[in-house]
Amino acid sequence: GLAGELSGGIQAFVFSTLQEDASSQALRNPRKSADAPRRPPVKSMLDRLPVWTVSNEQGQPLQYQSTEDGRPLALFYSCVDAARDELESARKEHPTLGLDIVPMGLGEAFRLHRSGDGVLVPSTRSLAAAGAPPNASPLGQELPLFCCMEMASEGPDGPVLPLFLEESEARAAVDEASASNGGDNA
């Protein structure tokens, strides 16, 4: 499946395992007492990470018709290059709409995904790194996230674990942390 241990201490897990209101569950240290300060909502933390969508001149995401129920859906790409490819295709199909790619916070995109009004589209690289079959279409796949548990640090409200949308970014962060620690593992 799309989760598990990768080489070099990098771990992958599926984004949908986080719930929109999971700040008190998935990201809270379960060993802390109930009196511990609450973390900010997951959505606001995730909004710090950009995803991209093809939008019109007014900044409204281009809507695609769902093949399942005909419902209009916006597509949110975790990879800016994939969004650029979609922009090129959409401009050919809709030359008068003044289309461009616009960044949006991952938290808002995830909220729209959970409500059925949008689809998160992972990069083919991240899918492959998370163990998807080589020819898997990114459309309709869960969004993998990558982390290295050895990079966890203590923050003011408990443990902090950096998360990455791309395995290559996680690996680069591990390498950088290892180099700053004199070559020891992060």
C-alpha positions as CSV (number, residue, x, y, z in Angstrom):
1,G,0.0,0.0,0.0
2,L,0.9,3.7,0.1
3,A,2.5,3.7,3.5
4,G,5.4,2.3,5.3
5,E,9.2,2.6,6.0
6,L,11.4,3.7,3.1
7,S,15.1,3.6,3.0
8,G,17.2,6.0,5.1
9,G,14.6,6.3,7.9
10,I,12.0,8.1,5.7
11,Q,8.5,7.0,6.4
12,A,5.4,7.5,4.2
13,F,1.8,7.6,5.3
14,V,-1.5,8.5,3.5
15,F,-2.8,12.0,4.0
16,S,-6.4,10.8,4.4
17,T,-5.5,9.2,7.8
18,L,-5.5,12.7,9.2
19,Q,-8.9,14.1,10.0
20,E,-9.8,17.7,9.4
21,D,-10.3,18.2,13.2
22,A,-7.5,15.9,14.3
23,S,-5.5,18.5,16.2
24,S,-6.4,16.9,19.5
25,Q,-6.0,13.3,18.2
26,A,-3.5,12.6,15.4
27,L,-1.0,15.4,16.2
28,R,-1.3,15.5,20.0
29,N,1.1,13.5,22.0
30,P,-1.1,10.7,23.5
31,R,1.1,10.6,26.6
32,K,0.3,14.2,27.6
33,S,-2.5,14.9,30.1
34,A,-5.9,16.2,29.1
35,D,-4.9,19.5,30.7
36,A,-2.1,20.1,28.1
37,P,-2.5,23.2,25.9
38,R,-4.5,22.5,22.7
39,R,-2.7,22.7,19.4
40,P,-3.8,25.0,16.7
41,P,-6.4,23.4,14.3
42,V,-4.8,21.1,11.7
43,K,-6.3,23.1,8.9
44,S,-4.4,26.3,9.8
45,M,-1.1,24.3,10.2
46,L,-1.7,22.6,6.8
47,D,-2.5,26.0,5.1
48,R,1.2,26.8,5.5
49,L,1.9,24.2,2.7
50,P,0.9,25.3,-0.8
51,V,-1.0,23.3,-3.4
52,W,-1.8,24.7,-6.8
53,T,-5.0,25.0,-8.8
54,V,-5.9,26.3,-12.3
55,S,-8.0,29.4,-11.8
56,N,-9.7,32.0,-13.9
57,E,-9.0,35.8,-13.8
58,Q,-11.1,36.2,-10.6
59,G,-9.0,33.5,-8.8
60,Q,-11.9,31.0,-8.9
61,P,-10.6,27.4,-9.5
62,L,-11.5,25.8,-12.8
63,Q,-14.3,23.3,-12.3
64,Y,-14.1,19.8,-13.8
65,Q,-17.2,17.5,-14.0
66,S,-17.0,14.4,-11.9
67,T,-17.4,11.2,-13.9
68,E,-19.1,9.6,-10.9
69,D,-22.0,12.0,-10.2
70,G,-21.5,14.9,-12.6
71,R,-20.7,17.2,-9.6
72,P,-18.3,20.1,-10.3
73,L,-14.8,19.6,-8.8
74,A,-11.7,21.7,-8.4
75,L,-8.3,20.0,-8.8
76,F,-5.5,20.8,-6.3
77,Y,-2.0,19.7,-7.3
78,S,0.7,19.0,-4.8
79,C,3.3,19.5,-7.6
80,V,3.6,22.9,-9.2
81,D,4.9,21.2,-12.4
82,A,1.7,19.1,-12.7
83,A,-0.4,22.2,-12.2
84,R,1.6,24.0,-15.0
85,D,0.9,21.0,-17.3
86,E,-2.8,21.2,-16.5
87,L,-2.7,25.0,-17.1
88,E,-1.2,24.5,-20.5
89,S,-3.9,22.0,-21.4
90,A,-6.7,24.1,-20.0
91,R,-5.6,27.2,-21.8
92,K,-5.9,25.3,-25.1
93,E,-9.4,24.2,-24.3
94,H,-10.6,27.5,-22.7
95,P,-8.4,30.3,-24.3
96,T,-10.8,33.1,-23.2
97,L,-10.9,32.5,-19.5
98,G,-7.6,34.1,-18.5
99,L,-6.4,31.0,-16.7
100,D,-3.3,30.8,-14.5
101,I,-2.2,28.7,-11.6
102,V,-2.9,30.0,-8.1
103,P,-1.5,28.7,-4.8
104,M,-3.9,27.6,-2.1
105,G,-3.2,26.3,1.4
106,L,-3.3,22.5,1.7
107,G,-5.7,22.8,4.7
108,E,-8.4,24.6,2.6
109,A,-7.8,22.2,-0.3
110,F,-8.2,19.2,2.1
111,R,-11.4,20.7,3.5
112,L,-12.8,21.0,-0.1
113,H,-11.6,17.4,-0.8
114,R,-13.3,16.1,2.3
115,S,-16.6,17.9,1.4
116,G,-16.5,16.4,-2.1
117,D,-15.9,19.8,-3.9
118,G,-12.3,19.1,-4.8
119,V,-9.7,16.5,-5.5
120,L,-6.1,16.5,-4.2
121,V,-3.8,15.3,-6.9
122,P,-0.4,14.0,-5.7
123,S,2.7,14.0,-7.9
124,T,3.6,10.9,-9.7
125,R,7.1,11.0,-8.0
126,S,5.5,11.0,-4.5
127,L,3.2,8.2,-5.4
128,A,6.1,6.1,-6.7
129,A,8.1,6.8,-3.6
130,A,5.2,5.7,-1.4
131,G,4.9,2.4,-3.2
132,A,2.2,2.9,-5.8
133,P,2.4,0.8,-9.0
134,P,4.6,2.5,-11.6
135,N,1.7,3.4,-14.0
136,A,-0.7,4.6,-11.3
137,S,-2.7,7.7,-12.3
138,P,-2.3,10.4,-9.7
139,L,-6.0,11.4,-10.1
140,G,-8.1,9.8,-7.4
141,Q,-5.1,8.6,-5.3
142,E,-4.6,9.6,-1.7
143,L,-1.9,12.2,-1.0
144,P,1.2,10.6,0.6
145,L,3.2,12.6,3.2
146,F,6.8,11.8,4.2
147,C,8.6,12.2,7.5
148,C,11.6,10.9,9.4
149,M,10.8,10.2,13.1
150,E,14.4,10.9,14.0
151,M,13.9,14.6,13.0
152,A,11.2,15.1,15.6
153,S,12.1,17.8,18.1
154,E,10.5,19.2,21.2
155,G,8.4,22.3,20.6
156,P,6.8,24.6,23.2
157,D,3.6,22.6,23.1
158,G,5.1,19.1,22.6
159,P,6.8,17.2,19.9
160,V,7.1,18.7,16.4
161,L,7.6,16.5,13.3
162,P,8.3,18.0,9.9
163,L,6.1,16.6,7.1
164,F,6.9,16.7,3.4
165,L,4.8,16.3,0.3
166,E,7.7,14.9,-1.6
167,E,10.0,12.1,-0.6
168,S,13.0,13.9,-2.2
169,E,12.3,16.9,0.1
170,A,12.2,14.7,3.2
171,R,15.5,13.0,2.1
172,A,17.2,16.4,1.6
173,A,16.1,17.6,5.0
174,V,17.4,14.4,6.6
175,D,20.7,14.8,4.7
176,E,20.9,18.5,5.8
177,A,20.2,17.6,9.5
178,S,22.7,14.8,9.3
179,A,25.4,17.2,7.9
180,S,24.7,19.8,10.6
181,N,25.1,17.1,13.3
182,G,28.5,16.3,12.1
183,G,27.4,13.3,9.9
184,D,25.4,11.6,12.5
185,N,21.9,10.5,11.6
186,A,19.2,13.1,12.2
